[in-house]
Amino acid sequence: MVTLKPGVLDPQGEAVRHALGALGFTGVDGVRQGKLIELDLAHADRAAAEAAVRAMCEKLLANTVIETYTVEIG
């Protein structure tokens, strides 16, 4: 999962928050939107798979200046 870092303006999240209010949903003080990236890997070793995904995030999948990411190996 890749999401914007805290403090970085999230216009998509704000649009969703506003739309929820317009639809009558109350009590939503904030929305942060991110992206889920699912990868099918050929790595048999769990540690190697996680290391590869972290390298992919650092080099391409996440803009680490403004985004954070989490890795789940299932």
PDB file with SEQRES, HELIX, SHEET and CRYST1 records, atoms N, CA, C and O in Angstrom:
SEQRES   1 A   74  MET VAL THR LEU LYS PRO GLY VAL LEU ASP PRO GLN GLY          
SEQRES   2 A   74  GLU ALA VAL ARG HIS ALA LEU GLY ALA LEU GLY PHE THR          
SEQRES   3 A   74  GLY VAL ASP GLY VAL ARG GLN GLY LYS LEU ILE GLU LEU          
SEQRES   4 A   74  ASP LEU ALA HIS ALA ASP ARG ALA ALA ALA GLU ALA ALA          
SEQRES   5 A   74  VAL ARG ALA MET CYS GLU LYS LEU LEU ALA ASN THR VAL          
SEQRES   6 A   74  ILE GLU THR TYR THR VAL GLU ILE GLY                          
HELIX    1 AA1 PRO A   11  ALA A   22  1                                  12    
HELIX    2 AA2 ARG A   46  MET A   56  1                                  11    
HELIX    3 AA3 CYS A   57  LEU A   61  3                                   5    
SHEET    1 AA1 3 GLY A  34  LYS A  35  0                                        
SHEET    2 AA1 3 VAL A   2  LEU A   4 -1                                        
SHEET    3 AA1 3 GLU A  67  TYR A  69 -1                                        
CRYST1    1.000    1.000    1.000  90.00  90.00  90.00 P 1           1          
ATOM      1  N   MET A   1       0.857  -1.165   0.000  1.00  0.00           N  
ATOM      2  CA  MET A   1       0.000   0.000   0.000  1.00  0.00           C  
ATOM      3  C   MET A   1       0.905   1.230   0.000  1.00  0.00           C  
ATOM      4  O   MET A   1       1.847   1.327   0.786  1.00  0.00           O  
ATOM      5  N   VAL A   2       0.602   2.151  -0.884  1.00  0.00           N  
ATOM      6  CA  VAL A   2       1.346   3.414  -0.979  1.00  0.00           C  
ATOM      7  C   VAL A   2       0.378   4.536  -0.625  1.00  0.00           C  
ATOM      8  O   VAL A   2      -0.696   4.647  -1.215  1.00  0.00           O  
ATOM      9  N   THR A   3       0.762   5.365   0.338  1.00  0.00           N  
ATOM     10  CA  THR A   3      -0.073   6.488   0.765  1.00  0.00           C  
ATOM     11  C   THR A   3       0.773   7.738   0.910  1.00  0.00           C  
ATOM     12  O   THR A   3       1.994   7.670   1.051  1.00  0.00           O  
ATOM     13  N   LEU A   4       0.103   8.882   0.873  1.00  0.00           N  
ATOM     14  CA  LEU A   4       0.810  10.142   1.088  1.00  0.00           C  
ATOM     15  C   LEU A   4       1.256  10.245   2.538  1.00  0.00           C  
ATOM     16  O   LEU A   4       0.574   9.767   3.445  1.00  0.00           O  
ATOM     17  N   LYS A   5       2.394  10.866   2.745  1.00  0.00           N  
ATOM     18  CA  LYS A   5       2.891  11.070   4.098  1.00  0.00           C  
ATOM     19  C   LYS A   5       1.968  12.028   4.846  1.00  0.00           C  
ATOM     20  O   LYS A   5       1.305  12.864   4.232  1.00  0.00           O  
ATOM     21  N   PRO A   6       1.925  11.903   6.185  1.00  0.00           N  
ATOM     22  CA  PRO A   6       1.128  12.866   6.963  1.00  0.00           C  
ATOM     23  C   PRO A   6       1.586  14.292   6.671  1.00  0.00           C  
ATOM     24  O   PRO A   6       2.783  14.555   6.556  1.00  0.00           O  
ATOM     25  N   GLY A   7       0.644  15.195   6.554  1.00  0.00           N  
ATOM     26  CA  GLY A   7       0.963  16.592   6.290  1.00  0.00           C  
ATOM     27  C   GLY A   7       0.993  16.952   4.815  1.00  0.00           C  
ATOM     28  O   GLY A   7       0.974  18.134   4.473  1.00  0.00           O  
ATOM     29  N   VAL A   8       1.040  15.958   3.933  1.00  0.00           N  
ATOM     30  CA  VAL A   8       1.010  16.221   2.493  1.00  0.00           C  
ATOM     31  C   VAL A   8      -0.450  16.334   2.069  1.00  0.00           C  
ATOM     32  O   VAL A   8      -1.260  15.460   2.377  1.00  0.00           O  
ATOM     33  N   LEU A   9      -0.779  17.396   1.372  1.00  0.00           N  
ATOM     34  CA  LEU A   9      -2.144  17.629   0.915  1.00  0.00           C  
ATOM     35  C   LEU A   9      -2.627  16.456   0.071  1.00  0.00           C  
ATOM     36  O   LEU A   9      -1.927  15.997  -0.832  1.00  0.00           O  
ATOM     37  N   ASP A  10      -3.838  15.974   0.376  1.00  0.00           N  
ATOM     38  CA  ASP A  10      -4.441  14.856  -0.346  1.00  0.00           C  
ATOM     39  C   ASP A  10      -5.748  15.324  -0.982  1.00  0.00           C  
ATOM     40  O   ASP A  10      -6.813  15.148  -0.390  1.00  0.00           O  
ATOM     41  N   PRO A  11      -5.689  15.920  -2.181  1.00  0.00           N  
ATOM     42  CA  PRO A  11      -6.906  16.446  -2.802  1.00  0.00           C  
ATOM     43  C   PRO A  11      -7.936  15.362  -3.113  1.00  0.00           C  
ATOM     44  O   PRO A  11      -9.136  15.621  -3.019  1.00  0.00           O  
ATOM     45  N   GLN A  12      -7.506  14.171  -3.475  1.00  0.00           N  
ATOM     46  CA  GLN A  12      -8.464  13.091  -3.738  1.00  0.00           C  
ATOM     47  C   GLN A  12      -9.174  12.680  -2.453  1.00  0.00           C  
ATOM     48  O   GLN A  12     -10.386  12.464  -2.454  1.00  0.00           O  
ATOM     49  N   GLY A  13      -8.430  12.572  -1.368  1.00  0.00           N  
ATOM     50  CA  GLY A  13      -9.035  12.241  -0.088  1.00  0.00           C  
ATOM     51  C   GLY A  13     -10.025  13.304   0.348  1.00  0.00           C  
ATOM     52  O   GLY A  13     -11.091  12.983   0.872  1.00  0.00           O  
ATOM     53  N   GLU A  14      -9.685  14.555   0.138  1.00  0.00           N  
ATOM     54  CA  GLU A  14     -10.583  15.656   0.499  1.00  0.00           C  
ATOM     55  C   GLU A  14     -11.847  15.629  -0.354  1.00  0.00           C  
ATOM     56  O   GLU A  14     -12.936  15.904   0.151  1.00  0.00           O  
ATOM     57  N   ALA A  15     -11.719  15.305  -1.632  1.00  0.00           N  
ATOM     58  CA  ALA A  15     -12.895  15.193  -2.500  1.00  0.00           C  
ATOM     59  C   ALA A  15     -13.807  14.064  -2.028  1.00  0.00           C  
ATOM     60  O   ALA A  15     -15.029  14.209  -2.043  1.00  0.00           O  
ATOM     61  N   VAL A  16     -13.229  12.953  -1.615  1.00  0.00           N  
ATOM     62  CA  VAL A  16     -14.024  11.837  -1.101  1.00  0.00           C  
ATOM     63  C   VAL A  16     -14.722  12.245   0.193  1.00  0.00           C  
ATOM     64  O   VAL A  16     -15.902  11.948   0.377  1.00  0.00           O  
ATOM     65  N   ARG A  17     -14.003  12.924   1.093  1.00  0.00           N  
ATOM     66  CA  ARG A  17     -14.600  13.381   2.349  1.00  0.00           C  
ATOM     67  C   ARG A  17     -15.787  14.292   2.073  1.00  0.00           C  
ATOM     68  O   ARG A  17     -16.839  14.154   2.697  1.00  0.00           O  
ATOM     69  N   HIS A  18     -15.620  15.212   1.149  1.00  0.00           N  
ATOM     70  CA  HIS A  18     -16.695  16.143   0.799  1.00  0.00           C  
ATOM     71  C   HIS A  18     -17.890  15.394   0.207  1.00  0.00           C  
ATOM     72  O   HIS A  18     -19.035  15.666   0.568  1.00  0.00           O  
ATOM     73  N   ALA A  19     -17.623  14.452  -0.702  1.00  0.00           N  
ATOM     74  CA  ALA A  19     -18.699  13.686  -1.334  1.00  0.00           C  
ATOM     75  C   ALA A  19     -19.457  12.846  -0.310  1.00  0.00           C  
ATOM     76  O   ALA A  19     -20.678  12.718  -0.400  1.00  0.00           O  
ATOM     77  N   LEU A  20     -18.754  12.278   0.655  1.00  0.00           N  
ATOM     78  CA  LEU A  20     -19.431  11.505   1.696  1.00  0.00           C  
ATOM     79  C   LEU A  20     -20.381  12.390   2.495  1.00  0.00           C  
ATOM     80  O   LEU A  20     -21.498  11.987   2.816  1.00  0.00           O  
ATOM     81  N   GLY A  21     -19.925  13.599   2.812  1.00  0.00           N  
ATOM     82  CA  GLY A  21     -20.797  14.545   3.513  1.00  0.00           C  
ATOM     83  C   GLY A  21     -22.018  14.906   2.692  1.00  0.00           C  
ATOM     84  O   GLY A  21     -23.123  15.008   3.224  1.00  0.00           O  
ATOM     85  N   ALA A  22     -21.821  15.102   1.390  1.00  0.00           N  
ATOM     86  CA  ALA A  22     -22.941  15.437   0.504  1.00  0.00           C  
ATOM     87  C   ALA A  22     -23.947  14.295   0.403  1.00  0.00           C  
ATOM     88  O   ALA A  22     -25.128  14.522   0.139  1.00  0.00           O  
ATOM     89  N   LEU A  23     -23.478  13.076   0.613  1.00  0.00           N  
ATOM     90  CA  LEU A  23     -24.361  11.912   0.577  1.00  0.00           C  
ATOM     91  C   LEU A  23     -25.027  11.628   1.925  1.00  0.00           C  
ATOM     92  O   LEU A  23     -25.781  10.665   2.067  1.00  0.00           O  
ATOM     93  N   GLY A  24     -24.739  12.474   2.903  1.00  0.00           N  
ATOM     94  CA  GLY A  24     -25.389  12.332   4.197  1.00  0.00           C  
ATOM     95  C   GLY A  24     -24.599  11.570   5.243  1.00  0.00           C  
ATOM     96  O   GLY A  24     -25.093  11.358   6.350  1.00  0.00           O  
ATOM     97  N   PHE A  25     -23.390  11.156   4.921  1.00  0.00           N  
ATOM     98  CA  PHE A  25     -22.555  10.471   5.905  1.00  0.00           C  
ATOM     99  C   PHE A  25     -21.882  11.506   6.794  1.00  0.00           C  
ATOM    100  O   PHE A  25     -21.121  12.344   6.310  1.00  0.00           O  
ATOM    101  N   THR A  26     -22.157  11.452   8.073  1.00  0.00           N  
ATOM    102  CA  THR A  26     -21.619  12.437   9.009  1.00  0.00           C  
ATOM    103  C   THR A  26     -20.488  11.836   9.826  1.00  0.00           C  
ATOM    104  O   THR A  26     -20.333  10.618   9.908  1.00  0.00           O  
ATOM    105  N   GLY A  27     -19.710  12.709  10.418  1.00  0.00           N  
ATOM    106  CA  GLY A  27     -18.650  12.271  11.316  1.00  0.00           C  
ATOM    107  C   GLY A  27     -17.357  11.878  10.639  1.00  0.00           C  
ATOM    108  O   GLY A  27     -16.453  11.366  11.301  1.00  0.00           O  
ATOM    109  N   VAL A  28     -17.237  12.102   9.333  1.00  0.00           N  
ATOM    110  CA  VAL A  28     -15.989  11.791   8.637  1.00  0.00           C  
ATOM    111  C   VAL A  28     -15.138  13.053   8.654  1.00  0.00           C  
ATOM    112  O   VAL A  28     -15.386  13.993   7.900  1.00  0.00           O  
ATOM    113  N   ASP A  29     -14.138  13.063   9.518  1.00  0.00           N  
ATOM    114  CA  ASP A  29     -13.297  14.253   9.672  1.00  0.00           C  
ATOM    115  C   ASP A  29     -12.155  14.316   8.672  1.00  0.00           C  
ATOM    116  O   ASP A  29     -11.626  15.394   8.405  1.00  0.00           O  
ATOM    117  N   GLY A  30     -11.773  13.185   8.121  1.00  0.00           N  
ATOM    118  CA  GLY A  30     -10.681  13.187   7.157  1.00  0.00           C  
ATOM    119  C   GLY A  30     -10.620  11.890   6.388  1.00  0.00           C  
ATOM    120  O   GLY A  30     -11.029  10.840   6.885  1.00  0.00           O  
ATOM    121  N   VAL A  31     -10.108  11.963   5.175  1.00  0.00           N  
ATOM    122  CA  VAL A  31      -9.921  10.783   4.326  1.00  0.00           C  
ATOM    123  C   VAL A  31      -8.535  10.887   3.704  1.00  0.00           C  
ATOM    124  O   VAL A  31      -8.158  11.934   3.178  1.00  0.00           O  
ATOM    125  N   ARG A  32      -7.788   9.807   3.769  1.00  0.00           N  
ATOM    126  CA  ARG A  32      -6.503   9.706   3.077  1.00  0.00           C  
ATOM    127  C   ARG A  32      -6.656   8.590   2.063  1.00  0.00           C  
ATOM    128  O   ARG A  32      -7.064   7.482   2.409  1.00  0.00           O  
ATOM    129  N   GLN A  33      -6.335   8.874   0.824  1.00  0.00           N  
ATOM    130  CA  GLN A  33      -6.478   7.888  -0.232  1.00  0.00           C  
ATOM    131  C   GLN A  33      -5.104   7.407  -0.647  1.00  0.00           C  
ATOM    132  O   GLN A  33      -4.151   8.185  -0.688  1.00  0.00           O  
ATOM    133  N   GLY A  34      -5.001   6.133  -0.952  1.00  0.00           N  
ATOM    134  CA  GLY A  34      -3.730   5.562  -1.391  1.00  0.00           C  
ATOM    135  C   GLY A  34      -3.935   4.635  -2.562  1.00  0.00           C  
ATOM    136  O   GLY A  34      -5.004   4.594  -3.170  1.00  0.00           O  
ATOM    137  N   LYS A  35      -2.894   3.895  -2.866  1.00  0.00           N  
ATOM    138  CA  LYS A  35      -3.002   2.926  -3.950  1.00  0.00           C  
ATOM    139  C   LYS A  35      -2.480   1.583  -3.468  1.00  0.00           C  
ATOM    140  O   LYS A  35      -1.477   1.500  -2.759  1.00  0.00           O  
ATOM    141  N   LEU A  36      -3.178   0.546  -3.866  1.00  0.00           N  
ATOM    142  CA  LEU A  36      -2.792  -0.818  -3.549  1.00  0.00           C  
ATOM    143  C   LEU A  36      -2.183  -1.419  -4.801  1.00  0.00           C  
ATOM    144  O   LEU A  36      -2.792  -1.398  -5.870  1.00  0.00           O  
ATOM    145  N   ILE A  37      -0.991  -1.948  -4.665  1.00  0.00           N  
ATOM    146  CA  ILE A  37      -0.300  -2.573  -5.790  1.00  0.00           C  
ATOM    147  C   ILE A  37      -0.061  -4.027  -5.421  1.00  0.00           C  
ATOM    148  O   ILE A  37       0.647  -4.313  -4.456  1.00  0.00           O  
ATOM    149  N   GLU A  38      -0.639  -4.942  -6.173  1.00  0.00           N  
ATOM    150  CA  GLU A  38      -0.445  -6.365  -5.935  1.00  0.00           C  
ATOM    151  C   GLU A  38       0.530  -6.909  -6.965  1.00  0.00           C  
ATOM    152  O   GLU A  38       0.390  -6.662  -8.163  1.00  0.00           O  
ATOM    153  N   LEU A  39       1.507  -7.642  -6.490  1.00  0.00           N  
ATOM    154  CA  LEU A  39       2.523  -8.227  -7.363  1.00  0.00           C  
ATOM    155  C   LEU A  39       2.525  -9.741  -7.200  1.00  0.00           C  
ATOM    156  O   LEU A  39       2.431 -10.236  -6.076  1.00  0.00           O  
ATOM    157  N   ASP A  40       2.628 -10.466  -8.268  1.00  0.00           N  
ATOM    158  CA  ASP A  40       2.860 -11.911  -8.234  1.00  0.00           C  
ATOM    159  C   ASP A  40       4.345 -12.126  -8.485  1.00  0.00           C  
ATOM    160  O   ASP A  40       4.862 -11.790  -9.551  1.00  0.00           O  
ATOM    161  N   LEU A  41       5.024 -12.690  -7.491  1.00  0.00           N  
ATOM    162  CA  LEU A  41       6.471 -12.861  -7.580  1.00  0.00           C  
ATOM    163  C   LEU A  41       6.848 -14.330  -7.664  1.00  0.00           C  
ATOM    164  O   LEU A  41       6.136 -15.196  -7.156  1.00  0.00           O  
ATOM    165  N   ALA A  42       7.968 -14.600  -8.304  1.00  0.00           N  
ATOM    166  CA  ALA A  42       8.463 -15.966  -8.436  1.00  0.00           C  
ATOM    167  C   ALA A  42       9.403 -16.342  -7.297  1.00  0.00           C  
ATOM    168  O   ALA A  42       9.909 -17.464  -7.270  1.00  0.00           O  
ATOM    169  N   HIS A  43       9.648 -15.434  -6.358  1.00  0.00           N  
ATOM    170  CA  HIS A  43      10.562 -15.713  -5.249  1.00  0.00           C  
ATOM    171  C   HIS A  43       9.984 -16.787  -4.327  1.00  0.00           C  
ATOM    172  O   HIS A  43       8.840 -16.676  -3.886  1.00  0.00           O  
ATOM    173  N   ALA A  44      10.759 -17.810  -4.040  1.00  0.00           N  
ATOM    174  CA  ALA A  44      10.320 -18.853  -3.106  1.00  0.00           C  
ATOM    175  C   ALA A  44      10.622 -18.441  -1.672  1.00  0.00           C  
ATOM    176  O   ALA A  44       9.935 -18.864  -0.743  1.00  0.00           O  
ATOM    177  N   ASP A  45      11.633 -17.630  -1.495  1.00  0.00           N  
ATOM    178  CA  ASP A  45      12.048 -17.197  -0.164  1.00  0.00           C  
ATOM    179  C   ASP A  45      11.311 -15.921   0.228  1.00  0.00           C  
ATOM    180  O   ASP A  45      11.356 -14.930  -0.501  1.00  0.00           O  
ATOM    181  N   ARG A  46      10.641 -15.937   1.362  1.00  0.00           N  
ATOM    182  CA  ARG A  46       9.838 -14.806   1.829  1.00  0.00           C  
ATOM    183  C   ARG A  46      10.688 -13.544   2.028  1.00  0.00           C  
ATOM    184  O   ARG A  46      10.278 -12.449   1.642  1.00  0.00           O  
ATOM    185  N   ALA A  47      11.856 -13.698   2.623  1.00  0.00           N  
ATOM    186  CA  ALA A  47      12.732 -12.546   2.874  1.00  0.00           C  
ATOM    187  C   ALA A  47      13.220 -11.932   1.568  1.00  0.00           C  
ATOM    188  O   ALA A  47      13.306 -10.710   1.447  1.00  0.00           O  
ATOM    189  N   ALA A  48      13.534 -12.767   0.605  1.00  0.00           N  
ATOM    190  CA  ALA A  48      13.987 -12.262  -0.702  1.00  0.00           C  
ATOM    191  C   ALA A  48      12.855 -11.532  -1.411  1.00  0.00           C  
ATOM    192  O   ALA A  48      13.077 -10.504  -2.052  1.00  0.00           O  
ATOM    193  N   ALA A  49      11.640 -12.063  -1.295  1.00  0.00           N  
ATOM    194  CA  ALA A  49      10.485 -11.413  -1.909  1.00  0.00           C  
ATOM    195  C   ALA A  49      10.257 -10.041  -1.287  1.00  0.00           C  
ATOM    196  O   ALA A  49      10.033  -9.063  -2.001  1.00  0.00           O  
ATOM    197  N   GLU A  50      10.314  -9.965   0.040  1.00  0.00           N  
ATOM    198  CA  GLU A  50      10.100  -8.674   0.707  1.00  0.00           C  
ATOM    199  C   GLU A  50      11.185  -7.675   0.327  1.00  0.00           C  
ATOM    200  O   GLU A  50      10.891  -6.507   0.074  1.00  0.00           O  
ATOM    201  N   ALA A  51      12.425  -8.120   0.287  1.00  0.00           N  
ATOM    202  CA  ALA A  51      13.528  -7.230  -0.095  1.00  0.00           C  
ATOM    203  C   ALA A  51      13.346  -6.714  -1.521  1.00  0.00           C  
ATOM    204  O   ALA A  51      13.602  -5.543  -1.803  1.00  0.00           O  
ATOM    205  N   ALA A  52      12.902  -7.595  -2.417  1.00  0.00           N  
ATOM    206  CA  ALA A  52      12.691  -7.189  -3.808  1.00  0.00           C  
ATOM    207  C   ALA A  52      11.580  -6.150  -3.908  1.00  0.00           C  
ATOM    208  O   ALA A  52      11.719  -5.163  -4.631  1.00  0.00           O  
ATOM    209  N   VAL A  53      10.482  -6.362  -3.190  1.00  0.00           N  
ATOM    210  CA  VAL A  53       9.360  -5.421  -3.239  1.00  0.00           C  
ATOM    211  C   VAL A  53       9.761  -4.079  -2.645  1.00  0.00           C  
ATOM    212  O   VAL A  53       9.393  -3.032  -3.178  1.00  0.00           O  
ATOM    213  N   ARG A  54      10.511  -4.098  -1.546  1.00  0.00           N  
ATOM    214  CA  ARG A  54      10.969  -2.826  -0.964  1.00  0.00           C  
ATOM    215  C   ARG A  54      11.855  -2.065  -1.947  1.00  0.00           C  
ATOM    216  O   ARG A  54      11.750  -0.844  -2.058  1.00  0.00           O  
ATOM    217  N   ALA A  55      12.718  -2.773  -2.653  1.00  0.00           N  
ATOM    218  CA  ALA A  55      13.567  -2.124  -3.666  1.00  0.00           C  
ATOM    219  C   ALA A  55      12.714  -1.541  -4.796  1.00  0.00           C  
ATOM    220  O   ALA A  55      12.996  -0.451  -5.293  1.00  0.00           O  
ATOM    221  N   MET A  56      11.673  -2.271  -5.198  1.00  0.00           N  
ATOM    222  CA  MET A  56      10.769  -1.771  -6.240  1.00  0.00           C  
ATOM    223  C   MET A  56      10.067  -0.496  -5.792  1.00  0.00           C  
ATOM    224  O   MET A  56       9.916   0.448  -6.568  1.00  0.00           O  
ATOM    225  N   CYS A  57       9.638  -0.475  -4.532  1.00  0.00           N  
ATOM    226  CA  CYS A  57       8.975   0.719  -3.994  1.00  0.00           C  
ATOM    227  C   CYS A  57       9.920   1.906  -3.965  1.00  0.00           C  
ATOM    228  O   CYS A  57       9.551   3.014  -4.355  1.00  0.00           O  
ATOM    229  N   GLU A  58      11.135   1.673  -3.503  1.00  0.00           N  
ATOM    230  CA  GLU A  58      12.114   2.753  -3.405  1.00  0.00           C  
ATOM    231  C   GLU A  58      12.495   3.315  -4.774  1.00  0.00           C  
ATOM    232  O   GLU A  58      12.750   4.512  -4.908  1.00  0.00           O  
ATOM    233  N   LYS A  59      12.533   2.457  -5.783  1.00  0.00           N  
ATOM    234  CA  LYS A  59      12.999   2.885  -7.097  1.00  0.00           C  
ATOM    235  C   LYS A  59      11.898   3.321  -8.049  1.00  0.00           C  
ATOM    236  O   LYS A  59      12.153   4.111  -8.958  1.00  0.00           O  
ATOM    237  N   LEU A  60      10.642   2.812  -7.857  1.00  0.00           N  
ATOM    238  CA  LEU A  60       9.620   3.092  -8.853  1.00  0.00           C  
ATOM    239  C   LEU A  60       8.212   3.280  -8.292  1.00  0.00           C  
ATOM    240  O   LEU A  60       7.534   4.247  -8.639  1.00  0.00           O  
ATOM    241  N   LEU A  61       7.776   2.385  -7.447  1.00  0.00           N  
ATOM    242  CA  LEU A  61       6.363   2.324  -7.087  1.00  0.00           C  
ATOM    243  C   LEU A  61       5.900   3.428  -6.144  1.00  0.00           C  
ATOM    244  O   LEU A  61       4.717   3.769  -6.135  1.00  0.00           O  
ATOM    245  N   ALA A  62       6.797   3.986  -5.359  1.00  0.00           N  
ATOM    246  CA  ALA A  62       6.436   5.056  -4.426  1.00  0.00           C  
ATOM    247  C   ALA A  62       7.363   6.251  -4.628  1.00  0.00           C  
ATOM    248  O   ALA A  62       8.563   6.095  -4.852  1.00  0.00           O  
ATOM    249  N   ASN A  63       6.788   7.430  -4.544  1.00  0.00           N  
ATOM    250  CA  ASN A  63       7.586   8.658  -4.531  1.00  0.00           C  
ATOM    251  C   ASN A  63       7.910   8.915  -3.064  1.00  0.00           C  
ATOM    252  O   ASN A  63       7.119   9.531  -2.351  1.00  0.00           O  
ATOM    253  N   THR A  64       9.058   8.450  -2.618  1.00  0.00           N  
ATOM    254  CA  THR A  64       9.375   8.459  -1.189  1.00  0.00           C  
ATOM    255  C   THR A  64       9.572   9.857  -0.606  1.00  0.00           C  
ATOM    256  O   THR A  64       9.719  10.003   0.607  1.00  0.00           O  
ATOM    257  N   VAL A  65       9.578  10.875  -1.445  1.00  0.00           N  
ATOM    258  CA  VAL A  65       9.638  12.248  -0.936  1.00  0.00           C  
ATOM    259  C   VAL A  65       8.308  12.605  -0.268  1.00  0.00           C  
ATOM    260  O   VAL A  65       8.287  13.265   0.771  1.00  0.00           O  
ATOM    261  N   ILE A  66       7.198  12.167  -0.870  1.00  0.00           N  
ATOM    262  CA  ILE A  66       5.878  12.533  -0.351  1.00  0.00           C  
ATOM    263  C   ILE A  66       5.010  11.335   0.033  1.00  0.00           C  
ATOM    264  O   ILE A  66       3.920  11.513   0.577  1.00  0.00           O  
ATOM    265  N   GLU A  67       5.484  10.111  -0.245  1.00  0.00           N  
ATOM    266  CA  GLU A  67       4.676   8.927   0.029  1.00  0.00           C  
ATOM    267  C   GLU A  67       5.410   7.948   0.937  1.00  0.00           C  
ATOM    268  O   GLU A  67       6.640   7.899   0.974  1.00  0.00           O  
ATOM    269  N   THR A  68       4.614   7.169   1.668  1.00  0.00           N  
ATOM    270  CA  THR A  68       5.136   6.044   2.430  1.00  0.00           C  
ATOM    271  C   THR A  68       4.540   4.772   1.850  1.00  0.00           C  
ATOM    272  O   THR A  68       3.572   4.822   1.091  1.00  0.00           O  
ATOM    273  N   TYR A  69       5.110   3.653   2.203  1.00  0.00           N  
ATOM    274  CA  TYR A  69       4.578   2.389   1.708  1.00  0.00           C  
ATOM    275  C   TYR A  69       4.694   1.311   2.779  1.00  0.00           C  
ATOM    276  O   TYR A  69       5.546   1.374   3.666  1.00  0.00           O  
ATOM    277  N   THR A  70       3.822   0.330   2.671  1.00  0.00           N  
ATOM    278  CA  THR A  70       3.891  -0.856   3.524  1.00  0.00           C  
ATOM    279  C   THR A  70       3.910  -2.075   2.604  1.00  0.00           C  
ATOM    280  O   THR A  70       3.335  -2.061   1.516  1.00  0.00           O  
ATOM    281  N   VAL A  71       4.575  -3.114   3.058  1.00  0.00           N  
ATOM    282  CA  VAL A  71       4.707  -4.341   2.284  1.00  0.00           C  
ATOM    283  C   VAL A  71       4.106  -5.483   3.079  1.00  0.00           C  
ATOM    284  O   VAL A  71       4.426  -5.669   4.253  1.00  0.00           O  
ATOM    285  N   GLU A  72       3.235  -6.248   2.437  1.00  0.00           N  
ATOM    286  CA  GLU A  72       2.678  -7.460   3.030  1.00  0.00           C  
ATOM    287  C   GLU A  72       2.963  -8.612   2.090  1.00  0.00           C  
ATOM    288  O   GLU A  72       2.633  -8.555   0.906  1.00  0.00           O  
ATOM    289  N   ILE A  73       3.571  -9.647   2.614  1.00  0.00           N  
ATOM    290  CA  ILE A  73       3.838 -10.853   1.832  1.00  0.00           C  
ATOM    291  C   ILE A  73       2.839 -11.910   2.289  1.00  0.00           C  
ATOM    292  O   ILE A  73       2.823 -12.301   3.456  1.00  0.00           O  
ATOM    293  N   GLY A  74       2.005 -12.367   1.354  1.00  0.00           N  
ATOM    294  CA  GLY A  74       0.936 -13.304   1.725  1.00  0.00           C  
ATOM    295  C   GLY A  74       1.161 -14.688   1.268  1.00  0.00           C  
ATOM    296  O   GLY A  74       0.333 -15.564   1.518  1.00  0.00           O  
TER     297      GLY A  74                                                      
END                                                                             
